[in-house]
């Protein structure tokens, strides 16, 4: 039986959850995720988890933060003066804003708002979290 290896195209159904059991994403109810194993299109831990699976196989894996979205970095959390926000834009916790610096764009979430400052967090929302995935390899096309 063929097993998924780098260069193969796979279609995978997945459900991703956090340590507390809350689901953050799932392909169930829509088309499976399709990608080429080893292409870098998915997080490295997900790629590694699918490698070696056979068509029709199911498995559950926990991917440590370092192989998912990395550790939460304090240097990506910073405050800006509230007056730097455009007039008419009311900063609120949880709101995402686009930042541009030196031609680079990034998305940051507002994590705190005071009368004088707004704290932004440019970490990925899943940074610093171990992720558990229930996987099902639906289709395997050898590369």
Secondary structure, DSSP 8 states (H G I E B T S, - for coil): --B--TT-EEEEEEEEE-TTS-EEEE-TTS--EEEETTSSSS-HHHHHHHTT-BTT-EEEEEE-GGGTT----GGGEEEEEGGGS-TT----TT-EEEEEETTEEEEEEEEEE-SSEEEEE-S-TTTT--EEEEEEEEEEE--
